[in-house]
Amino acid sequence: MADMRVRIGGTEAWLVAVIAAICLVLSLTTDTFFTLVNAFDLLNYSAVNLIFAAGLLVVLVAGGIDISFAVGASVVQYLTAITLMQIGGGNWALGFALSIGFGAALGAINAGLIHHFRIISIVVTIATFNLFFGLLMFFTVGVSIYLLPDWMISRVVLFEHETAAGWAEITLPVAVMAGVLLATWVLLRRLSIGRQLFAMGDNPEAARRLGIHIGAMHYLAYGWLGACAGVAGLMQAHYAQEVVPNALYGRELEVLAAVVLGGARLGGGRGTLLGAVLGLALVSITQNGLNLLGVSPYAFRMIVGAIILVAISMSSESLGLLAEKGRRLRGIHRPAGDAR
Amino acid sequence: MPKLTLKRRGLMAAAAAAAIAAAAPAAAQDTPKIGVVVKIGGIPWFNAMEAGIEERAQELGVEATMIGPTSADPALQVRAVEDLIAQGVDVIGVVPNDAAVLEPVLGRAMEQGIHVLTHESPDQQNVDWDFELASAQGFGEAYGRRLAELLGGEGKYAVFVGGLTVPLHNAWADAAIAYLEENHPEMEQVGDRYGVAEDVDASRRTALDLMRAHEDIGGFLAFGSQGPIGAARAVQERRREGEVKVLGPFSPGQGRSLVHDGVLSGGYMWNPKQAGEVFVTLGTMLARGEPIEAGMEIEGLGTIDPDVEGKDIIVDQLVEINETTVDDLAAMGL
């Protein structure tokens, strides 16, 4: 029990409770939510966002922020697609290698600017966000690529099972997402450089005095996010079967909101992978549930926003604050009582 | 330090001088300058429109450019129109994301003597003319009729639009739904209309959810350039090609393989390239003070019968997209 408490923090436990409540309601009110097919659907279309979230978490933990990763992923899609066509096709291994390489390189640009020029990360990434997207639009003139190599656009089904409700499938993006999540977990929880990332995020000066190489940590965090974004871009191009310059534009805020909802602190030093996954799950499940319930699409954003607000403001931390406030109030009254 | 300030001041003065120098000749010339702001840049539909704008501008010897915002956001369009006003163009063309949001800024443009044209936004306020290559009624009904044909006059269908505030998509949806309700009362619309059809991922996700919620859904009617593609991919993923029909206007190059796979049933469209040409043709006529009257023959529009009250020029120039026409349309770069 003690062990569980260490691993599952307050925010996560609260999110699990909220998600469980939503799932319960949806299972009772619709006869399609609680099916294998729907669960797999949810996994399949959340996979790309989860890959982004894993990368972003690493940067948030290290005390930074990045809003350029989604358009960075679009840049990687183009670079990868064009390189693959130049060399006459390629294969999955090469596709992954190129995406990770290009993605990490874009991340390194952010890290370099942040570390060597001592610019605040949000300023740098707002600039690179515009720079990446501007360069992309300029060089591609907004032209999409529909002719991708066959291996890249043919669907890869890893598991399939025919149920009464149709085919339940696990596709390649889900497996890749699992791989990325595992790698990120190992980095953050099992390697000492992961602990160093937390230390830097919490207190960069203390971390520096401890002998942690701050520059290397910046490159690691942004490079990791860049590589994750590259992989996410490859997966999006895989299932969309085309590369469109603005397909991922705007995704950064969606992912950022979900990761912060999952308990990652914008100031750095705190955040868990489980929280990030749960944050995204909450938003995806709500959206899915609204469609299944046949709620009017006019009400969607209102409901999603309200649920995020409730989830954040009712988290155990804010409840703790309220409780403390209550104690303090009582504390003020007590001396008066003692004086009597 | 003072040196630096001096240098900086010098640079700024130089920049200002350059800006003035650049602006001056533009004002002096009398070749009409036309700027067209579209819903979103970088998607094939508006790339084709841009090609039309550029080709026609070259033919007529006018200056015309297209501006595509990075996302389908009316606020970005307002800013782009403000930029065009500041540049002192003669004609502003807009394909609005939100008719009401653009009203005030278009009004400001007209106050400054700039001619305003819109497309895909009938009854737009503060314009010289709005032109449509398809009447909303005729276009919507054509889709309603085709969907009923494909579904055999019964079953459930869902409707996607580009956004819940896009007037034209909603007018099409209104016409299609009204047609189906009147002529095929056994057909049932599922939910309200979904505002996802300018985003391929959102269309795919919504279509997957709806096929889950309504096992017996027979078709998707998607008004918005990415909607039919996203819905068709969802149908393909769910392995229900041919069983669940997908109809909607889309870019033939993008949807070609889906049409040949039998997932995307097809649709009607007008040629965005032709719309781009009409922007320039009409814009040049307005800038040169030529009248636009009933019975005139205008290239790209045919014989027009403008509604002077509502400032609409509406013609029906529908092109059908199906297995036989899609390759030719795609070859045009659409």
Chai-1 contact restraints between the chains, C-beta under 6 A:
chainA,res_idxA,chainB,res_idxB,connection_type,confidence,min_distance_angstrom,max_distance_angstrom,comment,restraint_id
A,T32,B,R212,contact,1.0,0.0,6.0,A-B,restraint_1
A,T32,B,A213,contact,1.0,0.0,6.0,A-B,restraint_2
A,N38,B,R212,contact,1.0,0.0,6.0,A-B,restraint_3
A,D41,B,L208,contact,1.0,0.0,6.0,A-B,restraint_4
A,Y45,B,R205,contact,1.0,0.0,6.0,A-B,restraint_5
A,G142,B,G41,contact,1.0,0.0,6.0,A-B,restraint_6
A,G142,B,G42,contact,1.0,0.0,6.0,A-B,restraint_7
A,G142,B,N47,contact,1.0,0.0,6.0,A-B,restraint_8
A,W167,B,R239,contact,1.0,0.0,6.0,A-B,restraint_9
A,A240,B,V200,contact,1.0,0.0,6.0,A-B,restraint_10
A,P245,B,G42,contact,1.0,0.0,6.0,A-B,restraint_11
A,N246,B,G42,contact,1.0,0.0,6.0,A-B,restraint_12
A,Y249,B,S71,contact,1.0,0.0,6.0,A-B,restraint_13
A,G250,B,S71,contact,1.0,0.0,6.0,A-B,restraint_14
A,N288,B,D209,contact,1.0,0.0,6.0,A-B,restraint_15
A,N291,B,D209,contact,1.0,0.0,6.0,A-B,restraint_16
A,L292,B,A213,contact,1.0,0.0,6.0,A-B,restraint_17
A,G294,B,G191,contact,1.0,0.0,6.0,A-B,restraint_18
A,S296,B,D192,contact,1.0,0.0,6.0,A-B,restraint_19
A,P297,B,D192,contact,1.0,0.0,6.0,A-B,restraint_20
A,P297,B,Y194,contact,1.0,0.0,6.0,A-B,restraint_21
A,P297,B,G195,contact,1.0,0.0,6.0,A-B,restraint_22
